[in-house]
Amino acid sequence: MAITLVILVVFPFLVAAASLALPIAISRYLTIFTGMTTFALSLSLVPAAADHAQVAAGSLLRVDALSVVFVVATTFLYGATGMFAAGYLRLAEGAPGRRYGRRFYAGINLFCWSMLIAPIVNGLALLWVAIEVTTVISALLVAIDDTDGATEASWKYVLIASLGLGIALFATIIMYYAGTTVFGAAYNLSFTKLLAGARHFPPDVVRLSFVLAVLGFGTKMGLFPVHTWLPDAHSEAPTPISALLSGALLAVSFYAILRYYQIAVRSLGSNFPRNVLLIFGLASLLIAALYLLSQHDLKRLLAYSSVEHMGILAIGMSFGAPIAIVGVLLHVLAHAAAKGTAFFGAGSVVRKFGTKDMRRIRGGIEALPWSGSMLVVAVLALSGMPPFGIFRSEFLIVEGGMSDPREEIAALMVVLITLAFFGLSWYTTRTMLSPKQGSSDDGQTLALPTPAKGEVSNWIVAAMVAGALALVILGVHPPAQLGHLLSRASAELAVVR
Amino acid sequence: MAPAPSTYAGVADVAAVLVLLTEFAMLRAPLLRSQVRLYAFQSLVVTGLAVDIAVVRHVGDLYALAIVSFVLKVVLVPGLVLRLLGDADMDLAGSSVLGVASMILIALAVSAFGFFAVGSLQVHSAALPTTALAIAAAVILVAFVLIILRADVVSQAIGFFSLENGVSVASLVVAAGLPLVVEVAFLFDLLVAVVVFGVIMRVHHDRANTLSTEKLDRLKG
């Protein structure tokens, strides 16, 4: 098992380096192959992580049930995005296209690598380093299209996310200081050590560190009020990058918060950490639900839906019941599949119609019979419709919330999710389902693009089928091993002193 | 470990105060070039603090850290930003939202908040000068003021780098025992971040022909 960890950490990095030199036709298949291989490897970790406390390779690499959940989510999107990118990229002829393609494939493999090592490294300090690496690589990928919008988005992203991570670094230092009271001046920040000593840490210091960590990593996770970079970066980045940002990167930052949560509940008891997450979660869900009601840009709409779902994750953690935490972790997986599929569909629509403005897109399903219908399916899945994974995970979260003494919060959450459902499905279903000749909101007839019928690429359809299949499996009957893994991770998170 | 002499705490506090004062000086510096030089000076103080702690507390690793930190933060980073400024042919800082006096007043209030909030945690430790931790918190908050109120990419980037200096001060005074590999990883990350900041600043300058952020207002809603 240890060798699996080493392969997961080394292989994508080598592929990224190779993509700089190889012809694009080869890196295209190599990326898909790497994504699928790492996904298979991460699945092979599931039984071991569900049965043992941890799998470690040396002192630097270590996974437990919690990390494997995030490794599986990231590697799934790695493979699916590889397929999608093969269909999405239209590279210009000659040298510029070749340069772009090489940068793109080196970047996307490096980005996936950095998101993959974050849950595998052992310790808060290395975790911070890995997440900072994800920031710098993804900022360059957001800027890769070299338009005014992309430049603005990437500047906002790199500045705001780096500042957030500056705060997270401060949180790391302060947690280190909390540890010095138990372990002496020099020790390493490995999880096993911190979790073992956490109950003796000075509570005020842990409190400060936890709040700073939620604020700092919350910036990258997209929690209100530090989510402001997110819609810009998601809408201006090339769509394969948007899918990875939304489905995997936000989740990896959430993983970092969960690690601090694990230490904080052992040191402080669960009330304080849960209340902090509740405030950030409710505010994010509320803001996202309101923005979703007035959004015309397809990719920004999906971006605000990410803020919504990150809010749901934070609220789910704040319920604290083991069943709600199982729901939260399942939600991470289901959101990765659903948001990936939705962005793939959006990419297909944007390629077909040449615009992201949903007021100018009509007859999506007529033009794109496969990817159009699956976009609708993905949006319904994102809104919490059965039989998809997000229905199950939100159901579990609400069920956990009902067992909480403050059950009105669960009710409020359901109301806000319903509001978000209206916003999310209203424009997308109109865009996709209404006939080609439409009129805009104020009655004027607009000159709408009317592209010919036919899919942009079969690669896109294949990537979307993979995502939809995962959503159905997670919703109808998650494999027993996965359930076992989620329960174990939930038990680890719910431990209170 | 031998109990640290009190002069050690004094030196650490003085260094932290110097870092904070430099941060204030950056707020009022009208020229981008002088802002970069102030950052280099601030980094030099942080490096000096690292050497001091290495000597007093016999932490051999910190010498290596001080060398890396000197090369990176006193020489390389300011050098890179100054080269960008030379190419960009723009030296006056972009118009800030507020006048210098109001900025300083806000920064004073914010740094007092940081100082007393972290100070009130009552973190006591025989070996560690915790006053410097409170001052480091003030430095971080003033860096935010700088980034929020200055409207050009260079000031904003320098604000981020100096925020990292504030965190460095905190890590030197309360986490001097942090393993060297981790410290070097932090610094390596900073280097990568600087390169990426530089790339995006250059792209922005090439597209907008200015270093000001006033044009960066297309994406809303």
Boltz contact constraints between the chains, C-beta under 6 A:
constraints:
  - contact:
      token1: [A, 125]
      token2: [B, 182]
      max_distance: 6.0
  - contact:
      token1: [A, 129]
      token2: [B, 185]
      max_distance: 6.0
  - contact:
      token1: [A, 129]
      token2: [B, 189]
      max_distance: 6.0
  - contact:
      token1: [A, 132]
      token2: [B, 189]
      max_distance: 6.0
  - contact:
      token1: [A, 136]
      token2: [B, 192]
      max_distance: 6.0
  - contact:
      token1: [A, 136]
      token2: [B, 193]
      max_distance: 6.0
  - contact:
      token1: [A, 136]
      token2: [B, 196]
      max_distance: 6.0
  - contact:
      token1: [A, 139]
      token2: [B, 196]
      max_distance: 6.0
  - contact:
      token1: [A, 140]
      token2: [B, 196]
      max_distance: 6.0
  - contact:
      token1: [A, 143]
      token2: [B, 200]
      max_distance: 6.0
  - contact:
      token1: [A, 151]
      token2: [B, 203]
      max_distance: 6.0
  - contact:
      token1: [A, 151]
      token2: [B, 204]
      max_distance: 6.0
  - contact:
      token1: [A, 151]
      token2: [B, 207]
      max_distance: 6.0
  - contact:
      token1: [A, 152]
      token2: [B, 216]
      max_distance: 6.0
  - contact:
      token1: [A, 152]
      token2: [B, 218]
      max_distance: 6.0
  - contact:
      token1: [A, 152]
      token2: [B, 219]
      max_distance: 6.0
  - contact:
      token1: [A, 154]
      token2: [B, 200]
      max_distance: 6.0
  - contact:
      token1: [A, 155]
      token2: [B, 200]
      max_distance: 6.0
  - contact:
      token1: [A, 155]
      token2: [B, 204]
      max_distance: 6.0
  - contact:
      token1: [A, 158]
      token2: [B, 200]
      max_distance: 6.0
  - contact:
      token1: [A, 159]
      token2: [B, 156]
      max_distance: 6.0
  - contact:
      token1: [A, 162]
      token2: [B, 160]
      max_distance: 6.0
  - contact:
      token1: [A, 162]
      token2: [B, 193]
      max_distance: 6.0
  - contact:
      token1: [A, 166]
      token2: [B, 163]
      max_distance: 6.0
  - contact:
      token1: [A, 169]
      token2: [B, 167]
      max_distance: 6.0
  - contact:
      token1: [A, 170]
      token2: [B, 167]
      max_distance: 6.0
  - contact:
      token1: [A, 173]
      token2: [B, 170]
      max_distance: 6.0
  - contact:
      token1: [A, 173]
      token2: [B, 171]
      max_distance: 6.0
  - contact:
      token1: [A, 173]
      token2: [B, 175]
      max_distance: 6.0
  - contact:
      token1: [A, 176]
      token2: [B, 175]
      max_distance: 6.0
  - contact:
      token1: [A, 177]
      token2: [B, 174]
      max_distance: 6.0
  - contact:
      token1: [A, 177]
      token2: [B, 175]
      max_distance: 6.0
  - contact:
      token1: [A, 185]
      token2: [B, 177]
      max_distance: 6.0
  - contact:
      token1: [A, 186]
      token2: [B, 177]
      max_distance: 6.0
  - contact:
      token1: [A, 188]
      token2: [B, 179]
      max_distance: 6.0
  - contact:
      token1: [A, 204]
      token2: [B, 121]
      max_distance: 6.0
  - contact:
      token1: [A, 205]
      token2: [B, 123]
      max_distance: 6.0
  - contact:
      token1: [A, 232]
      token2: [B, 219]
      max_distance: 6.0
